[in-house]
């Protein structure tokens, strides 16, 4: 492109030379043609070396070349040579030879020709500059595109990371929920088993079942257990595989991060459109891979959910089968027992009468247990009272928070406006925290209510069960008595024969009674254990509430400390302002000293002038010849001397004013010292008030600590009492009455403690009121400080105005002295001006000659600079082309690395898909087995 451009420029130069200068001799044309040939040959030789590196810029540069050629032709036609009055000789004429033989017309033609060549080279330089600017614009455009792609890729990666985090959290939550459900079900199964074992001997319902059906059910149970074990094994294998998949996913994410770093390094080095297209392809491939992985992940999650549902169904079926088997076994045992009893009814008559008495005793024991349960309920009412006391404590805390708000409002009035914003924000935060705490307390209240409702429901269920058991016992006993009355007449004959078997039956009955008693004791212990657990939960909730109250108190203490810190900061700011004011006063003193020194220097200068004047008077004898010329000047000097004397008088007046200013400054300093003393007194008062406030706060803290210690001691006593109550539930009624009396005494002690607490709260309120009074005193003192600061500012303003006036007067005096000095210098210069006029004329002519020579030299230097700039531009273009080649090589290498990485990723992805397919086959196999089981 540049070769064609320069050939066109060479042809245009030759054409212009032929058209514009037809009258130039042949010798000149030959020399010019030789010069142009040498230049074009050198240019073409340079362009041949750069042909291979400039293939991509042909389209843009061709348009530029066309525009530049048209522009160069227009510039050649419209160029006008400047008018010159005098043309000095130059080195250009020596190049063409015979400067003295040629005429002025030929010299002008040669100059025009050289100017045209300069215009052509300027156009070439502009073209190269425009091409270089376009290349830089393209580079900036490419950089912007690459940055955009980089931003999008970073955003996408960040989104994917967030999605993976969310997926992990969701999986963890699901696992926790499944574990909780499994634990709940296991606990429920255990509870049902305990209830069934407790009610086996109490319920007697005759049912006729066959042995064959029982065996079938047992076989089914064994089969279901085997299937359940298989499912458990499959679940474990799936969990292991899931862990492996998560590990592999983490490895893939690490590899993706490594790829991202590689891509970022590539993005920094890319500078062409081909690179952007390749990066887009890589990014699309990367996004597609990630989307496939996410789809596979969702499929696996769905499959896991289906497997979990299937497992739940199997567990439900297993539970149902177990319950049926247990019921069948119980029915079988009861049926066998009934057969044995019907065979031995003859020996069982007397024992039934004894059983009635024993049942009555058991009923009495149950009633005693019910009374103990009612006592436990009364204990729960005591816990309700404790909760109400805690609510009262919370209300007191809210009142303390309101007092803190009032304190903060008072401090906002004291402190400046910038800090009030921060305080307002902190107050809002405290209010927000208080609202959150109140919401938590309400939630805890609701939970306590729910808990008490659950306790009531459990009580009702327990009472209903007891009533049902009593009714069933009474009905069975009545039925048996009626049957036995009818069978007495029949079995009296067999009484003698069955007497021998009575002893054996008695032993069996005693064993059954012992078993019955053990079961009842188990039930009672279980219920007591449940009640103990509930009490422990309530105690934990109480501890939680206490911890919350402690946190609230800590927040109070922290807020008070923050306010103290802010107040100390405000005091420090005021001290810094006062120090700044003192510094400013010292600066003013220094300025006054400087003014005094300047005035002294001026007096010295005036004395020197007077000495010079005396010397001039002494030199009048020597300058008698020039008296006629300098009479006028002497008169002027006399007038100036009079003016100087007047100025000296004015300077004396200024000195007197300066002395007055010093006196005023001394008075101001005294006033400042007096103000400082007042300020120090106020600061001491403020410090005293702060110490008093700190002491009050320390007293409050100590009182709070004492109250907390007392509350903790009482809480420990309550806990001990609750433990003693739980231990004494198994004791006799007399001991329970003693415990009730002790509880009443402890309640009286608690009431006394509440009274002491109320008294301490009243003392706290009085202390808070004192704190408010001290804060008001602080406000008054701070207002006095503000008044003093305003007064200091007014004094500063007056000092500044007075200093400005002094400075203005001094500047006027300086200007007048400068004017006098200028007049003296003008008188001295008039004598030398006439002598220098001729010298100046000669120097002007010499300067004109030098100026013409410098113009020629500057033209030569500009020409050399233009050639050097062209060479530098060419070198830069070569460097840029080499950089482009290096970038292309780097891009090819990165493409190869990307291809290898993608192959590795695809191979790993295929392996993962194979594993997923295996998992799906195993899941399908499990589903088929489950279907077969369901069909069976």
ZAMARGU-4260 file (C-alpha; in steps of 0.2 Angstrom, whole numbers, plus 5000, padded with zeros to 4 digits):
<rodrens>
0) 5000/5000/5000 | 5014/5012/5005 | 5024/5007/4989 | 5009/5012/4978 | 5006/5028/4988
5) 5024/5034/4986 | 5025/5029/4968 | 5009/5040/4965 | 5017/5054/4975 | 5033/5053/4964
10) 5023/5054/4948 | 5013/5069/4954 | 5030/5078/4959 | 5037/5075/4941 | 5021/5081/4933
15) 5020/5097/4944 | 5039/5100/4940 | 5035/5099/4921 | 5019/5109/4922 | 5025/5123/4934
20) 5043/5125/4928 | 5045/5123/4909 | 5058/5137/4908 | 5071/5128/4920 | 5087/5123/4911
25) 5091/5105/4907 | 5105/5104/4919 | 5094/5108/4934 | 5081/5096/4928 | 5094/5083/4927
30) 5100/5086/4944 | 5082/5086/4951 | 5078/5070/4942 | 5093/5062/4950 | 5089/5068/4967
35) 5071/5062/4965 | 5077/5045/4958 | 5088/5043/4973 | 5074/5047/4985 | 5062/5036/4977
40) 5074/5021/4976 | 5078/5023/4994 | 5059/5024/4998 | 5055/5009/4987 | 5070/4999/4995
45) 5062/5003/5012 | 5045/4998/5007 | 5050/4981/4999 | 5056/4976/5017 | 5039/4981/5024
50) 5028/4973/5011 | 5025/4956/5020 | 5020/4964/5037 | 5007/4976/5030 | 4994/4965/5021
55) 4980/4968/5033 | 4980/4987/5032 | 4977/4988/5012 | 4958/4992/5013 | 4960/5006/5026
60) 4976/5014/5018 | 4970/5014/5000 | 4955/5025/5005 | 4968/5036/5015 | 4980/5037/5000
65) 4966/5042/4988 | 4961/5056/5000 | 4979/5062/5003 | 4983/5062/4984 | 4968/5073/4981
70) 4972/5084/4995 | 4991/5086/4990 | 4985/5091/4972 | 4974/5104/4979 | 4987/5111/4991
75) 5000/5112/4976 | 4987/5122/4966 | 4982/5134/4980 | 4999/5138/4987 | 5005/5156/4987
80) 5023/5161/4990 | 5026/5174/5003 | 5033/5191/4998 | 5052/5194/5003 | 5061/5210/5003
85) 5078/5202/5004 | 5083/5185/4999 | 5099/5180/5008 | 5110/5167/5000 | 5108/5149/5006
90) 5115/5131/5004 | 5101/5126/4992 | 5109/5136/4978 | 5125/5128/4981 | 5117/5111/4978
95) 5112/5116/4960 | 5129/5126/4957 | 5132/5143/4950 | 5123/5154/4962 | 5131/5170/4955
100) 5127/5166/4937 | 5108/5162/4939 | 5095/5175/4939 | 5083/5180/4953 | 5068/5172/4943
105) 5077/5155/4943 | 5081/5156/4961 | 5063/5160/4965 | 5057/5145/4954 | 5069/5134/4964
110) 5062/5140/4981 | 5044/5137/4975 | 5049/5119/4969 | 5057/5116/4986 | 5042/5122/4995
115) 5031/5111/4985 | 5042/5096/4990 | 5040/5101/5008 | 5021/5102/5006 | 5021/5084/4998
120) 5032/5077/5013 | 5020/5086/5025 | 5005/5077/5016 | 5014/5060/5017 | 5018/5063/5036
125) 4999/5067/5039 | 4994/5051/5030 | 5006/5041/5040 | 4999/5049/5056 | 4981/5046/5051
130) 4985/5028/5048 | 4994/5026/5064 | 4979/5034/5073 | 4967/5022/5065 | 4978/5007/5070
135) 4977/5014/5088 | 4958/5016/5087 | 4956/4998/5081 | 4967/4993/5096 | 4957/5002/5108
140) 4941/4995/5101 | 4947/4978/5102 | 4953/4981/5120 | 4935/4987/5124 | 4927/4972/5116
145) 4939/4960/5126 | 4935/4969/5142 | 4916/4967/5139 | 4918/4948/5135 | 4929/4947/5151
150) 4916/4955/5162 | 4902/4944/5155 | 4913/4929/5158 | 4917/4934/5176 | 4899/4938/5179
155) 4894/4921/5172 | 4907/4912/5183 | 4901/4921/5198 | 4883/4916/5195 | 4888/4898/5193
160) 4898/4899/5209 | 4883/4906/5218 | 4872/4892/5210 | 4883/4879/5216 | 4884/4886/5234
165) 4865/4887/5234 | 4864/4869/5228 | 4876/4863/5242 | 4865/4872/5255 | 4849/4865/5248
170) 4857/4847/5249 | 4863/4850/5266 | 4846/4856/5272 | 4837/4841/5263 | 4849/4829/5272
175) 4846/4838/5289 | 4827/4837/5286 | 4828/4818/5281 | 4838/4814/5296 | 4826/4824/5308
180) 4811/4814/5300 | 4820/4798/5303 | 4824/4802/5321 | 4806/4807/5324 | 4800/4791/5316
185) 4812/4781/5327 | 4806/4790/5342 | 4788/4787/5338 | 4791/4769/5335 | 4799/4767/5352
190) 4785/4776/5360 | 4772/4765/5351 | 4782/4749/5356 | 4783/4755/5374 | 4764/4758/5374
195) 4760/4741/5367 | 4771/4732/5379 | 4762/4742/5393 | 4745/4738/5387 | 4748/4719/5382
200) 4742/4712/5399 | 4729/4725/5402 | 4718/4722/5386 | 4710/4706/5385 | 4700/4704/5369
205) 4697/4686/5363 | 4700/4683/5344 | 4701/4667/5335 | 4716/4667/5323 | 4724/4652/5314
210) 4742/4647/5315 | 4744/4646/5296 | 4740/4664/5294 | 4752/4669/5308 | 4766/4659/5299
215) 4762/4668/5283 | 4763/4685/5291 | 4780/4680/5299 | 4787/4674/5282 | 4781/4691/5274
220) 4789/4700/5288 | 4806/4691/5285 | 4804/4695/5267 | 4801/4714/5270 | 4815/4714/5282
225) 4827/4707/5269 | 4821/4720/5256 | 4823/4734/5269 | 4841/4728/5272 | 4844/4728/5253
230) 4837/4746/5252 | 4848/4752/5266 | 4863/4744/5257 | 4858/4753/5241 | 4855/4769/5249
235) 4873/4768/5257 | 4880/4764/5240 | 4871/4779/5232 | 4877/4790/5246 | 4895/4785/5243
240) 4893/4788/5225 | 4885/4805/5229 | 4901/4809/5239 | 4912/4804/5225 | 4902/4814/5213
245) 4903/4830/5224 | 4922/4827/5225 | 4923/4826/5206 | 4912/4841/5205 | 4924/4851/5216
250) 4939/4845/5205 | 4930/4851/5190 | 4927/4868/5198 | 4945/4869/5202 | 4949/4865/5184
255) 4936/4878/5178 | 4945/4891/5189 | 4961/4886/5181 | 4954/4888/5164 | 4947/4905/5169
260) 4964/4911/5174 | 4971/4905/5157 | 4957/4914/5148 | 4960/4930/5158 | 4979/4929/5153
265) 4974/4926/5135 | 4961/4940/5136 | 4974/4952/5141 | 4986/4948/5126 | 4972/4948/5113
270) 4972/4962/5100 | 4962/4956/5084 | 4944/4952/5079 | 4949/4934/5075 | 4954/4932/5094
275) 4937/4938/5099 | 4928/4926/5089 | 4938/4912/5095 | 4935/4917/5113 | 4917/4918/5110
280) 4917/4901/5103 | 4926/4895/5118 | 4914/4904/5130 | 4899/4896/5121 | 4907/4879/5122
285) 4910/4882/5141 | 4893/4888/5144 | 4885/4873/5135 | 4896/4861/5145 | 4890/4870/5161
290) 4872/4869/5156 | 4874/4850/5153 | 4882/4848/5170 | 4867/4857/5178 | 4854/4847/5169
295) 4863/4831/5174 | 4864/4837/5192 | 4845/4841/5192 | 4841/4824/5185 | 4851/4816/5198
300) 4842/4826/5212 | 4826/4821/5205 | 4831/4802/5205 | 4837/4804/5223 | 4820/4812/5228
305) 4811/4797/5219 | 4822/4784/5228 | 4819/4793/5245 | 4800/4793/5242 | 4801/4774/5238
310) 4811/4771/5253 | 4798/4780/5264 | 4784/4770/5256 | 4794/4754/5260 | 4797/4760/5278
315) 4778/4763/5281 | 4774/4746/5274 | 4787/4738/5286 | 4780/4748/5300 | 4762/4742/5296
320) 4768/4724/5294 | 4777/4724/5311 | 4762/4731/5320 | 4751/4718/5312 | 4763/4704/5317
325) 4764/4711/5335 | 4745/4712/5336 | 4743/4694/5330 | 4756/4688/5342 | 4747/4697/5356
330) 4731/4689/5351 | 4738/4672/5350 | 4746/4673/5367 | 4730/4680/5374 | 4720/4666/5366
335) 4732/4653/5374 | 4730/4661/5391 | 4711/4661/5389 | 4711/4642/5385 | 4723/4639/5401
340) 4712/4649/5412 | 4696/4641/5406 | 4703/4624/5410 | 4708/4630/5427 | 4693/4640/5432
345) 4689/4628/5446 | 4705/4633/5455 | 4703/4652/5451 | 4688/4657/5461 | 4696/4661/5477
350) 4710/4670/5469 | 4698/4681/5460 | 4691/4688/5476 | 4709/4692/5481 | 4711/4700/5464
355) 4697/4712/5468 | 4705/4718/5484 | 4722/4720/5474 | 4713/4729/5460 | 4706/4741/5473
360) 4723/4744/5480 | 4730/4747/5463 | 4716/4760/5460 | 4720/4769/5476 | 4738/4769/5470
365) 4733/4776/5453 | 4723/4790/5462 | 4739/4794/5472 | 4748/4795/5456 | 4735/4807/5449
370) 4737/4818/5465 | 4756/4818/5462 | 4753/4824/5444 | 4741/4838/5450 | 4756/4843/5461
375) 4767/4843/5446 | 4754/4854/5438 | 4755/4866/5452 | 4774/4867/5450 | 4771/4872/5432
380) 4760/4886/5438 | 4775/4892/5449 | 4785/4892/5433 | 4771/4903/5425 | 4774/4915/5440
385) 4792/4915/5436 | 4789/4919/5418 | 4778/4933/5423 | 4792/4940/5434 | 4804/4939/5419
390) 4791/4949/5409 | 4791/4962/5422 | 4810/4963/5421 | 4808/4965/5402 | 4796/4979/5405
395) 4809/4987/5417 | 4822/4985/5403 | 4811/4994/5391 | 4809/5008/5403 | 4828/5009/5404
400) 4829/5010/5385 | 4817/5024/5385 | 4828/5033/5398 | 4843/5030/5386 | 4833/5038/5372
405) 4830/5053/5382 | 4848/5054/5387 | 4853/5052/5368 | 4841/5067/5364 | 4849/5078/5377
410) 4867/5073/5371 | 4861/5077/5353 | 4857/5095/5358 | 4874/5096/5366 | 4885/5089/5352
415) 4887/5097/5334 | 4876/5093/5319 | 4888/5081/5311 | 4889/5069/5326 | 4870/5070/5329
420) 4867/5061/5312 | 4878/5047/5319 | 4869/5047/5335 | 4852/5046/5327 | 4858/5032/5317
425) 4864/5023/5332 | 4848/5026/5341 | 4838/5019/5326 | 4849/5004/5327 | 4846/5002/5346
430) 4827/5004/5343 | 4828/4991/5329 | 4837/4979/5341 | 4825/4982/5354 | 4811/4978/5342
435) 4819/4962/5337 | 4822/4957/5355 | 4803/4961/5359 | 4798/4950/5344 | 4809/4936/5350
440) 4802/4938/5367 | 4784/4937/5360 | 4789/4922/5350 | 4796/4914/5365 | 4780/4918/5374
445) 4770/4909/5360 | 4781/4894/5361 | 4778/4893/5380 | 4760/4894/5377 | 4761/4880/5364
450) 4771/4870/5376 | 4759/4872/5390 | 4745/4867/5378 | 4754/4852/5374 | 4757/4848/5392
455) 4738/4850/5395 | 4734/4838/5381 | 4746/4825/5387 | 4738/4827/5404 | 4721/4824/5397
460) 4727/4809/5386 | 4735/4802/5402 | 4719/4804/5412 | 4708/4797/5397 | 4720/4782/5396
465) 4718/4779/5415 | 4699/4780/5414 | 4698/4768/5399 | 4709/4756/5408 | 4698/4757/5424
470) 4683/4755/5414 | 4690/4740/5404 | 4696/4732/5421 | 4679/4734/5429 | 4669/4727/5414
475) 4680/4712/5413 | 4679/4709/5431 | 4660/4711/5431 | 4659/4699/5417 | 4670/4686/5425
480) 4661/4688/5441 | 4644/4684/5433 | 4651/4669/5424 | 4659/4663/5439 | 4643/4664/5449
485) 4635/4653/5437 | 4650/4641/5437 | 4651/4640/5456 | 4637/4627/5457 | 4645/4617/5444
490) 4663/4618/5451 | 4660/4614/5469 | 4661/4596/5466 | 4679/4598/5459 | 4685/4609/5473
495) 4694/4595/5482 | 4703/4589/5467 | 4709/4606/5462 | 4716/4611/5479 | 4732/4603/5475
500) 4734/4614/5460 | 4730/4630/5469 | 4748/4632/5476 | 4755/4631/5459 | 4742/4644/5452
505) 4746/4655/5466 | 4764/4656/5462 | 4760/4660/5444 | 4748/4674/5449 | 4761/4681/5461
510) 4773/4682/5446 | 4759/4690/5435 | 4756/4703/5449 | 4774/4707/5450 | 4775/4709/5431
515) 4760/4720/5432 | 4767/4731/5445 | 4784/4732/5436 | 4774/4738/5420 | 4765/4751/5430
520) 4781/4757/5438 | 4788/4759/5421 | 4774/4769/5415 | 4775/4781/5430 | 4794/4782/5428
525) 4792/4786/5409 | 4779/4800/5413 | 4790/4807/5426 | 4805/4807/5414 | 4794/4816/5402
530) 4789/4829/5415 | 4808/4831/5420 | 4812/4834/5402 | 4799/4847/5400 | 4805/4856/5416
535) 4823/4856/5409 | 4817/4864/5393 | 4808/4877/5403 | 4824/4880/5413 | 4834/4881/5397
540) 4822/4894/5390 | 4824/4904/5407 | 4843/4904/5404 | 4840/4910/5387 | 4829/4924/5393
545) 4842/4929/5406 | 4856/4928/5392 | 4845/4940/5382 | 4843/4952/5396 | 4862/4952/5399
550) 4864/4956/5381 | 4852/4970/5382 | 4862/4977/5397 | 4878/4975/5387 | 4870/4985/5373
555) 4866/4998/5386 | 4884/4999/5393 | 4891/4999/5375 | 4879/5014/5370 | 4884/5023/5386
560) 4902/5020/5382 | 4900/5026/5364 | 4892/5042/5370 | 4906/5045/5382 | 4919/5042/5368
565) 4909/5054/5357 | 4908/5067/5371 | 4927/5066/5374 | 4930/5067/5355 | 4920/5083/5355
570) 4930/5090/5369 | 4946/5086/5360 | 4940/5094/5345 | 4936/5110/5355 | 4954/5109/5362
575) 4961/5107/5345 | 4951/5122/5339 | 4958/5133/5353 | 4976/5127/5349 | 4973/5132/5331
580) 4967/5149/5337 | 4983/5151/5348 | 4993/5146/5333 | 4984/5159/5322 | 4988/5173/5336
585) 5006/5168/5335 | 5006/5169/5317 | 4999/5187/5318 | 5013/5191/5330 | 5026/5185/5318
590) 5018/5195/5304 | 5019/5211/5315 | 5037/5207/5318 | 5040/5205/5300 | 5032/5222/5297
595) 5043/5230/5310 | 5058/5223/5302 | 5053/5229/5285 | 5050/5246/5291 | 5068/5246/5299
600) 5075/5241/5282 | 5066/5255/5274 | 5073/5268/5286 | 5090/5261/5282 | 5087/5262/5264
605) 5081/5280/5266 | 5097/5284/5276 | 5107/5277/5262 | 5098/5288/5249 | 5102/5303/5260
610) 5120/5298/5260 | 5119/5296/5241 | 5112/5314/5240 | 5126/5321/5250 | 5138/5313/5239
615) 5129/5321/5224 | 5131/5338/5232 | 5150/5335/5235 | 5151/5330/5216 | 5143/5346/5211
620) 5160/5354/5210 | 5166/5341/5198 | 5150/5343/5187 | 5150/5362/5184 | 5151/5359/5165
625) 5134/5350/5166 | 5125/5362/5177 | 5115/5370/5163 | 5109/5353/5158 | 5105/5346/5175
630) 5097/5362/5183 | 5080/5355/5179 | 5085/5338/5186 | 5091/5346/5202 | 5075/5355/5205
635) 5066/5339/5202 | 5077/5331/5215 | 5074/5344/5227 | 5055/5342/5225 | 5058/5323/5227
640) 5068/5326/5243 | 5054/5336/5250 | 5042/5322/5246 | 5054/5310/5254 | 5054/5320/5270
645) 5036/5320/5270 | 5036/5301/5268 | 5048/5300/5282 | 5036/5310/5293 | 5022/5298/5287
650) 5033/5283/5291 | 5036/5290/5309 | 5017/5291/5310 | 5016/5273/5304 | 5028/5268/5318
655) 5017/5277/5331 | 5002/5268/5324 | 5012/5251/5325 | 5016/5255/5343 | 4998/5258/5346
660) 4994/5241/5338 | 5006/5233/5349 | 4997/5240/5364 | 4981/5234/5357 | 4989/5217/5354
665) 4995/5216/5372 | 4977/5220/5378 | 4970/5206/5366 | 4983/5194/5373 | 4978/5198/5390
670) 4960/5195/5386 | 4964/5179/5377 | 4974/5173/5393 | 4959/5178/5403 | 4947/5168/5391
675) 4959/5153/5392 | 4958/5154/5411 | 4939/5154/5410 | 4940/5140/5397 | 4951/5130/5408
680) 4940/5132/5423 | 4925/5127/5412 | 4935/5111/5407 | 4939/5107/5425 | 4920/5108/5429
685) 4916/5097/5414 | 4929/5084/5419 | 4922/5085/5437 | 4905/5082/5430 | 4911/5068/5419
690) 4920/5060/5434 | 4904/5061/5444 | 4894/5053/5430 | 4907/5039/5428 | 4905/5036/5447
695) 4887/5035/5446 | 4888/5023/5431 | 4900/5012/5441 | 4888/5012/5455 | 4874/5007/5443
700) 4884/4993/5436 | 4889/4987/5453 | 4870/4987/5459 | 4866/4978/5443 | 4879/4965/5446
705) 4873/4963/5464 | 4855/4961/5458 | 4861/4948/5445 | 4871/4938/5457 | 4855/4938/5469
710) 4844/4933/5455 | 4857/4919/5450 | 4857/4913/5468 | 4838/4913/5469 | 4838/4904/5452
715) 4850/4891/5459 | 4839/4889/5474 | 4824/4887/5463 | 4833/4874/5453 | 4838/4864/5469
720) 4820/4865/5475 | 4814/4858/5459 | 4826/4844/5460 | 4821/4840/5478 | 4803/4841/5472
725) 4807/4828/5458 | 4816/4817/5470 | 4802/4818/5483 | 4788/4814/5471 | 4791/4796/5475
730) 4790/4799/5494 | 4775/4798/5505 | 4761/4810/5507 | 4767/4817/5524 | 4784/4821/5516
735) 4775/4830/5502 | 4766/4841/5514 | 4782/4846/5522 | 4789/4850/5505 | 4774/4861/5501
740) 4777/4870/5518 | 4795/4873/5512 | 4789/4879/5495 | 4777/4891/5504 | 4792/4898/5514
745) 4803/4899/5498 | 4789/4909/5489 | 4788/4921/5504 | 4807/4923/5502 | 4804/4926/5483
750) 4791/4939/5487 | 4804/4947/5499 | 4817/4947/5485 | 4805/4955/5473 | 4802/4969/5486
755) 4821/4971/5487 | 4822/4972/5468 | 4808/4985/5467 | 4818/4995/5480 | 4834/4993/5470
760) 4825/4999/5454 | 4819/5014/5463 | 4837/5018/5468 | 4842/5016/5450 | 4828/5028/5444
765) 4834/5041/5457 | 4852/5038/5450 | 4846/5040/5433 | 4837/5057/5437 | 4854/5063/5445
770) 4862/5058/5429 | 4850/5068/5419 | 4853/5084/5430 | 4872/5082/5428 | 4869/5081/5409
775) 4859/5097/5410 | 4873/5105/5419 | 4885/5099/5405 | 4873/5107/5392 | 4874/5124/5401
780) 4893/5123/5402 | 4895/5118/5384 | 4883/5133/5379 | 4895/5144/5389 | 4910/5137/5379
785) 4901/5140/5363 | 4898/5158/5368 | 4917/5160/5372 | 4922/5153/5355 | 4910/5165/5347
790) 4918/5179/5356 | 4936/5173/5351 | 4930/5173/5333 | 4924/5191/5334 | 4941/5196/5341
795) 4949/5187/5327 | 4939/5196/5314 | 4943/5213/5322 | 4961/5209/5322 | 4961/5203/5304
800) 4952/5219/5298 | 4964/5230/5308 | 4979/5220/5300 | 4972/5222/5283 | 4971/5241/5285
805) 4989/5242/5291 | 4994/5231/5276 | 4985/5243/5264 | 4993/5258/5271 | 5011/5250/5270
810) 5008/5245/5252 | 5003/5263/5248 | 5019/5269/5256 | 5029/5256/5246 | 5022/5261/5230
815) 5026/5280/5233 | 5044/5275/5237 | 5045/5264/5222 | 5039/5279/5211 | 5053/5290/5219
820) 5066/5277/5215 | 5060/5276/5197 | 5061/5295/5194 | 5079/5295/5200 | 5083/5280/5189
825) 5075/5289/5174 | 5086/5305/5177 | 5101/5293/5176 | 5095/5284/5161 | 5092/5300/5150
830) 5111/5304/5150 | 5115/5287/5143 | 5101/5285/5131 | 5108/5296/5118 | 5125/5287/5118
835) 5116/5270/5116 | 5105/5276/5102 | 5118/5274/5089 | 5124/5257/5096 | 5106/5251/5096
840) 5105/5255/5077 | 5121/5246/5073 | 5115/5231/5084 | 5098/5231/5075 | 5106/5229/5058
845) 5117/5215/5064 | 5102/5207/5072 | 5093/5208/5055 | 5107/5199/5047 | 5108/5186/5061
850) 5089/5184/5060 | 5090/5179/5041 | 5104/5167/5044 | 5094/5159/5059 | 5079/5157/5048
855) 5088/5147/5035 | 5096/5136/5048 | 5079/5133/5056 | 5072/5128/5039 | 5086/5115/5038
860) 5083/5109/5055 | 5065/5107/5052 | 5068/5097/5036 | 5080/5086/5046 | 5068/5084/5060
865) 5054/5079/5048 | 5065/5065/5040 | 5070/5059/5057 | 5051/5058/5062 | 5047/5049/5046
870) 5060/5036/5050 | 5054/5034/5068 | 5036/5032/5062 | 5042/5018/5051 | 5052/5010/5065
875) 5037/5010/5076 | 5026/5002/5063 | 5039/4988/5061 | 5038/4986/5080 | 5019/4985/5080
880) 5019/4973/5066 | 5031/4962/5075 | 5020/4963/5090 | 5005/4958/5080 | 5015/4942/5073
885) 5019/4938/5091 | 5001/4939/5096 | 4996/4928/5082 | 5008/4915/5088 | 5002/4916/5106
890) 4984/4915/5100 | 4988/4899/5090 | 4996/4891/5105 | 4981/4896/5116 | 4970/4888/5103
895) 4980/4872/5104 | 4979/4872/5123 | 4961/4875/5123 | 4958/4861/5111 | 4968/4849/5122
900) 4959/4855/5138 | 4942/4853/5129 | 4946/4835/5124 | 4951/4831/5142 | 4935/4839/5148
905) 4924/4829/5136 | 4933/4813/5140 | 4929/4816/5159 | 4912/4821/5155 | 4909/4805/5145
910) 4915/4795/5160 | 4903/4805/5172 | 4889/4801/5160 | 4893/4783/5160 | 4893/4783/5179
915) 4876/4792/5178 | 4869/4779/5166 | 4875/4765/5178 | 4866/4774/5193 | 4850/4776/5182
920) 4851/4757/5178 | 4853/4753/5197 | 4838/4764/5201 | 4828/4756/5188 | 4832/4739/5195
925) 4827/4745/5212 | 4811/4752/5205 | 4807/4735/5197 | 4810/4726/5213 | 4799/4738/5222
930) 4785/4736/5209 | 4787/4717/5211 | 4786/4718/5230 | 4770/4730/5229 | 4762/4717/5217
935) 4765/4703/5229
</rodrens>
